[in-house]
Amino acid sequence: MAVRVGQHALPAVDRRTLLGLGLAALAATLTLVATRPAPSYPVLVAGSDLAAGTPLSQVDLEVRRLPDPAGFVQGTEPGELADWTLKVPLAAGEPLLTSLLQPPQLISAPNLLALDIEAAHAVLGRLAAGDLVDVYVSSGAGVETGATRLVASDVFVVEARLVEAGGGRDRVELLVAVDDRLAGELAAAARSGELDLVRIGP
């Protein structure tokens, strides 16, 4: 059977033919999707045996691709982690895990000091691990000259959490990286007055 349009005859296409063409196209699409390789992401691995304590910028690294990069150091180079070091040695071919790295601040200040500060004096609790803070201490009454002084700069926050108490009494509990000198200065300041933290911007 043919359909005539003016003087031209066009072949008729029945529903079964259209359905067959549609199914064929669907099968081709599904085959393409099924054979398409799964996405993969670049991660860093040890190019040779690596010793602990060496900055990533100074070690032999290679790139591998993994389907799930969670927990691994992603990318083709250390980037902003160049100054970070391994906590433990790695054998050649082993991947770099973020949990196995430590920031340079923990090399120069390997100890931890706990601070418990009112949220109003600690950036309202808007602190997170990896932040840097300046620490001020205020002592005495009023605002006379010298009542507030800077105790320490660029103190590295290892952990921070907001403890909600309500009624404007929320507190912030922190662990900060310190050496012996800084630990003594912060402990003395906390006993002599009220501490305020200023988060350092990027």
N, C-alpha and C positions, 0 to 999 in steps of 0.2 A: 504494500500500500504506500502511496506517496501523497504528500500534501502539496497542492499547487498554490504558488504565490505569483499572481500575474501569469507570465508565460514560462516561469521556471518551476521545476518540480524538485522538492526537497525530500530526502528520505525520512520516513517517520521513525521515531525512536520510542519504543514502548517502555513501560515502567520497569520491566525486568532488566532491560539493558542498562537503564540509568542506575538501578540498584546494584547491578554487577560492577559498573564503573566506580560507584561510590565505595563499595566494599574493597575493591582492588586498591583504591587510593588510600583507604584507611589502613589496609594491611601494609602498604609501602611505608606509611608514616610510622606505624608501630615498629616495623623492622628497623627503621632509621633510629628511632629513640632507643630501642633495645641494644643496638650495636654501638651507640655513641659512648665513648669512654667517660667514666665518672670523673667529675672535676677533682683536681688535685692541687695542693698548695705547697710552695717551697718552705722547707724548714732547714735549720742548720744542724749539722752533725760534725763530730770530731773527725778531722782529716787524718789524724795520727793520735798516738797516745798523748793525752793532755794532763798536765799536772795541776793540782788544786792551787788556787791563789794567784793565777796569772790572768791579767786582763784579757778579755776576748779579742781586743784589737791586736794582741801579740801572739795568738795561737793559730794553729792550722785548722781551718774550717772548710767544710764542703757543704754542698746543697743537695738535698734529696727532696722528693715530692711525695706527699702523703695525702690520702683522702680526707683525713680528719686531723687538723693541726692543733686542736685544743691541748693546751699544756706544754706545747713545744715552742721554741724560739722561732718565730716565723720570719720569712724574708730571705734575701740572698746575701746579706751582710749584717753585722751586729748593730749598725746604726747607733741609736741612742744608748744601747747597752754596751758600747765599746769599752767603757771603763769598768763594767761589772766583771766579777771574777767567779770562778768555779769554787763551790764549797768542797767538792770531792773530785778526785781524778776521774777521767773518762778514758775508755779504750777507744781505739780507732773504729769509726763507724757508729758509735753510740750517739744518739740524738741529744741535743741540749734541751733540758727541761727548765722552765722558768723557776721551778722549785729548787733547782740545784745552783742557782745564781744568787749572788749577794751584791748589793750596791757598794760603791767605793766608800760611802760614809760609814759602813760597818767595818771597814778595814782600819780607818783612822780612829773610829770610836766604837770599839767592839763590845762595850758593855751596855746594859739596859737600865734605865731609871724610870720608875713609875711616877706619874703626876696625876693628881685628881683636882680639877679646876672647875669652878662654876662656868656653865656654858656661856653666860654673858661676857666672860673674860677669856673665852677660848673660841672665838669666831662662831659663836652659837652652835658649836659642835660640828661645823662644816669642815672637818679635817679627815684626812684619809692617809693610809700608809703611803709613804713616799713623799709626803708634803715636807716642806722646810718652813720652820717658824723662827721668828725672833721672840725672845723671852724678856719681858720687862718685869720689874718688881716695884711696887709702890709701898712706902712705909710712912708712918706718921699721919697726922691729921691735916686736912686742908690741902692746898695745892702749892705750897711754898716751893721755891726753887730747890731742886735736888731731891724732891720727894719721890720722884719716879726716875729710874735709871735702867739702862739696857744691861741685862745680865749676860746674854749669849745670843749670837747670830747664827742663822742657817742651821738650826738644830733639826736633825733628821727624825721624822716621825715613823716609827716602826709599826705601831698599831694605834688605832683610835676608835673609841666608841662613845656614843651619846647615851647617857643613863637618864631616862625621863622620870622625873619625880613630881612634876606638876607644880602649879603655883609659883612659877618662875624660879624653881629650885633645881632645874636640870643641871646635870654635871657632865663633864667630859673626862673620861679615863684614858690616859695615854701611856704608851711606852716609847721612850725616845732613846736614841743612840748617844752614848756618852763615853768619854775617857775618864780617867780618875780625876783630873782637874775639873772638868765640866760637871761631873757628878757632885763634887764638893760644892761648887758654886751654886748649882741649882738647888741642892738640898738646903744650903744656908739661906738662900733667897726665899725659899718656900716657908721657912720658919721665921724669917724676919719681917715678912710683909705679904702682900697679895700679888699673885702672879697674873700677868696678862700675856696672851699669845697673839702674835701678828703673823698671819700666813703670808709667806713670800710668793708673789706672783710669778708666773712662768717667764 
